[in-house]
Amino acid sequence: MTNLQILTFGCRLNSYETEVMKNHAQSAGLDEAVILNSCAVTSEAVRQLRQKIRKLHREEPDRKIIVTGCAAQTEQDYFLAMPEVDHVIGNDDKMKPDVFSKIAGGSNQKNLVSDIMSATTLPHNRVTGLAGRARAHVQIQNGCDHRCTFCIIPFGRGPSRSVPVQDIISEIKALVDNGYKEVVFTGVDITAYGEDLEGNDSLGTLVQHCLSQVTELERLRISSIDALETDPALLETMASEQRLMPHLHLSLQAGDNMILKRMKRRHLREDAIAFCADLRQKRPDISFGADLIAGFPTETEEMFQNTLKLVDECGLSLLHIFPFSPRPGTPAARMPQLNGKVISQRAALLREKGNWVLAQHLEGYKNKTVEILTEKDNIGRTADFTQVRLDKEVSTGRIVQAKISGHNNKMLIGNVT
């Protein structure tokens, strides 16, 4: 019996890539190993990873420890120097079957990290499902060509590369055949989809191809996007196609124009407000989530208030709040930093605002009957990604109807009909 374990940190893309790695490692016969698929988005994420590695080694000193993911790519020297670590695998390399065959074959090569910035193509590793998940993630793109001043991820993921349309359609068909009702497109900068491919495909035209060619797919969902780079085809499809789920998670980061400029974002606060208003007019049932950073360098109280006000002006209902964390090697790390207590206070205020707008969003569902995709532990999601606790056990991955009786300020309470 294999004793292979893969621990996933961070984003949906990492979850997808974990499934690919599991297939490669099992096919190679790799066992008695733990693979840590890491995140590097914050310094705290990297600190927790180091802590986890040391804990694993204390508990099972003879078990092989393999580190991969964004932290392995951006801070490879640190992990190569850790005596607890047996192998460090780069982000591009972890998708290649021969890397796992080499390790399973007894190779002692510790450094398995190639130059991610020289990657020009994206190998397509098809998966047929994600263990224990109600919805299937499909990678359509990887990497990022932008250079936001706070972000280390382009150096962990490399340049933007896209998976060809027909490969994506083929994977979705296989997932639908395996019983999946919902597919989620994932990547690092998915609004850049198609820019590196021949032809005129964009994220919007990809969505249109998939919905028209896989008619059995009941739900298609898009993960985090850069709203102001959204193409007209996507907006048109969101307005007209009910199978495209009415929820977008926006990479906004801030609501003050000077901070957006210093972040090297490509939009103004007015653009974000107009985008949400326009799309809500086209698709009234849509909901918006957003990433927001609290305490970016040089942020004044007035600038912070602009971010706080943006929540209402965009009509956001689900906030992901990140207290600013300087990442070595990024321009923002060299800017004048705010006091840590101020950052914490502003993050707390944004979270408080997030709790309030979520409760208001939940209140609007009372007495409605809605369709829900069921997850484990009697939890499900509405079309706009609102979480629901159901009154009875339903098998994972089904679409059921439920009448909403109320909420607990965090999720809806639904009675299956």
Secondary structure as UniProt FT lines:
FT   STRAND          4..8
FT   HELIX           12..28
FT   STRAND          33..38
FT   HELIX           43..59
FT   TURN            61..62
FT   STRAND          64..69
FT   HELIX           70..74
FT   HELIX           76..81
FT   TURN            83..84
FT   STRAND          87..89
FT   TURN            91..92
FT   HELIX           93..95
FT   HELIX           97..104
FT   TURN            105..106
FT   STRAND          111..112
FT   HELIX           116..118
FT   TURN            131..132
FT   STRAND          136..139
FT   STRAND          141..142
FT   TURN            149..150
FT   HELIX           153..157
FT   STRAND          161..162
FT   HELIX           165..177
FT   TURN            178..179
FT   STRAND          182..186
FT   HELIX           190..192
FT   TURN            193..196
FT   HELIX           203..213
FT   TURN            215..216
FT   STRAND          219..222
FT   HELIX           227..229
FT   HELIX           232..240
FT   TURN            242..243
FT   STRAND          247..253
FT   HELIX           257..263
FT   HELIX           269..282
FT   TURN            284..285
FT   STRAND          287..294
FT   TURN            297..298
FT   HELIX           301..314
FT   STRAND          316..323
FT   TURN            328..329
FT   HELIX           331..334
FT   HELIX           340..363
FT   TURN            364..367
FT   STRAND          369..374
FT   TURN            377..378
FT   STRAND          379..381
FT   TURN            383..384
FT   STRAND          387..390
FT   TURN            396..397
FT   STRAND          399..407
FT   STRAND          412..416
//
